[in-house]
């Protein structure tokens, strides 16, 4: 599906990023595994991807740091020659009530979740525009998949910085898609709902917590990272060549606001 393509996945040594990097490798892409900590985990992802007969490279970079991002892209172009797919996945939470949230907590989340996606998308777009469409590789000049969240549309008390960052990702993605679409570049987003990842372990790891969480999910199961990875892989392929500027919600129906099934 992605044979011969070159992909970069940020935050790829755990959770959704890990599953996505492996899925892209399984589909035939060479993959740069970005991480900001735990090199051993990143190298393990590299070994798993190489098991599919493709190339992989672990690269440490903080996506909120411009110099580190440009360095990462320079290394990728040196190693792989180009980039075809960017999955801007790196993200974090620093939760607090609005009246207690510090500027540092606010800024860190915005810097990583929003500015980090901008910096990576900017660098990927430069290469897409330079290279253009390569027949036989992909119908598009490049693909950017922004990792958003159901909280780009669902307010989330106690998580003002996170929800604001994901609302920003929506406009970032749509504006990039509008601007870059005429050059054959496809920009879209995937918006996960409740997924079993380290970032939200408290919400699902006990039977009581999972029961409460399932009240928000009409499909009545918590998602797995592989659910998101599959969506990203298909979205990055030519099967979705006419999909531009769209958010694909992968949430078991969470955005259906299930509380209203019984009148609210």
N, C-alpha and C positions, 0 to 999 in steps of 0.2 A: 504493500500500500504506500510506503514511504521510502522505498529502496533508492539509495543514492542521495537522499536529502540529508542536510546537516541541521541539527536542532540544538538549541540551548534552553535548558530548563533551570530557572532560578529557584533557590530553596529546595534542591532536589535530593537531599540526603535523608529526608524523613517525610512521612505523611503523604499528602497528595502529590507533592513534587517527586518524591521517590517513585511512587507508583506510575506517574506520568513518564518519567525518564525511562523506566523499564518498558513501558508500553510502546513508546516511540522506537526504542531499540528493537523490540520484538517485531515492529512493523517495518524494520529495515533501515532506520535512520542512524547515522552516527550522532552521538550525543555528548554535549558538554554538560557535566553535572556540577552546577554551581552550589556552593555552600558557604556559610559564614563561620561555622564551628563544627567540630567532630569530623576531622579528616578521615578517620578510620571508617566511619559510616559511609562517607562519600566514595571512598575507594572500594568499599564493598559493592556499592551500586554500580560502579564502573565495571567490576569483575562480572557482575550479573549481566550487564548489557553486552559485554564482550562475548559472553556465552552464546549470543545470537549470531556471531560471526560478523559483527560490525565494530566500529571503533568507538571508544569513549574516553573522556578526559575529565578528571576532577579539577575544579578551579575555585580557589577561595577568593571571595569578593563580597564586600558589603554593598548591596545594590543602591543604598542611599548615598554612597560616596562616588562622586563623578569620576575622579581619577581611577578608582578601582574598577568601575564599570568600563571605562574606555580601555583600560589595560586588559580586562577580560575579553573584550571583543577583539582587540588586537591579537591576543594569543589564539583565539579561536580561528581567526582568518589565517594566521600563520600556520596553524596545525591542520585545519580542515579546508582552507581555501576560500570558504564563503559561509553564509548562513542562509537557510531556507525557512526555518521555523523558530520563532521565539515563543516560549511559554513563560510569561511574566507571572510567576507563582509566589515568590517570596513574600511572606507576610507575618505579622505578629499582633499580639494584643497586649495592652497595658490598661487594665480595666479599673475604673473608679467612678463613683457618682460624679456628676458634672461639677457640683460645688466643691468637691475634694480633689478633682483631677488637677495635677500639676502641669505646668507648661511643658516640662520635660516629657511627661507621659503623652501629652497631646502630640508634641513635635515628633517624638520617636516613631509613633504609629503612622503619622502622615508622611514622614520622611521615607520609611521603608515601604509602606503599602501603596502610596500614591507616587511620590517623587521617584522611588525606585523603578516603578513601572514606566514612568516617563523617560527616565534616563536609558533604560534598556531598549524601549521601543524606538527612541531617537536613533540610537546606534544601529539597531537592526535595519531601520528604514533607510539609513544612509547606504548600507550595503545593498539592500534590495534595489534602490534607485540606481546605484552605480552599475549593477550587474544586469538588471532586467530579467525578462523571462528566458529560461533555458528550456527549449523544447526537449521533451523526453524525460525531464526531471519533474516539472510541475506546470500546470496551466497558468499559475500565478507567478508573479515576481517575488513573492514572499508572503508568509503568513505570520500574524501576531495573534496569540491567544492570551488575553488578559484574564487573570484569575480574580473574579469578583466574589460576590456572596449574595445570598438572599437579602442581606442587610443593605444592599444598594436600594431596596424598595421597602423593607420592613424596618421601622424604627426599633432601636434596641436600648432601652434604658440601662444605664450603668456602663455603656460601651460607646459613648458619644464619639470618641476619637476613631474607633474602628468603623462604626456605621458611616461617619463622615468620609473616611478614606474610601470606602467602597462606593458611596454615592459619587465621589470624585472619579473613581475608576470608570463608572458608567459614562460620564461625559468625556473622559480621556479617550476611551475606546471609540465612542461614536464620532467624536471630532476627528480622531486619527483616521477612522474608516472613510469619512467624508473627504478628507484631504488627500489621502493616499490611494483611494480606490481608482481614480483615473489613471494611475501608474501601474495598475494590475496587482496592487497589494491588498490582501484581504486582512482586515482587522475585526476580530470578534471577541466575545468574552464567554466564559463559563462561570455560572453562579452556583456554587454548591450550597446545599442546605446543611443538615446535621450529618457530619461525616466522622467516623471513628479515627481521629487523629490525636496526637499529643496535645495540640493547642486547646482542645475542648474535652480532655479526658474526664473531668469532673462531671460533665453532663451525661455520660453514658456508662461509666465503668461499674456502677452498682446497679442492682436490679431496680431499686427505688428510683434512682435518677433516670434510668432508661424508661421506666414506666411513665414518668412525668414528661420526658422528652417526646415519647411516642404520641402523646395527646396533640402535639403540634404537627404530626406527620400523617396525612390521610392514608398513605401506603403502608403504614404501620411497620416500618423497619428503619433502623439507622443505616445510613449509607456507608459504604466502604470506599477507601481511596481509589480502588480499581474502577468504581462506578464513574468517578471523575476522569480518571486516566483514559477510559474508553471513549468518553465524550470528546476529550481534547484530541485524541488520535484521529477520530473520524472528522472532526471539525478542521483539522490541519491538512486533511487529505483532499484530493481532487473530487472526491464524492460530494464535497460541500462547496464546490467552486463558485456557486452563485450565491453563497451566503456571506453577506457583508454587513457589518455594523449591527450584528445581532447578539443578544445575550441569551445563551442556552441555559435555562434553569435546570439543574440536576438535583432535585430536592425532595423527591417522594411526594410532591404536592404541597409542601409547606407554604408556598406563596398563594395557595388557595384559601388561606386563613380559615383553618378547619373549625375554629370556634363558632363560625357562623353557620355550620352545618345544622346546628340545632337552634338557630335564631340568634346567636351571639351571646 
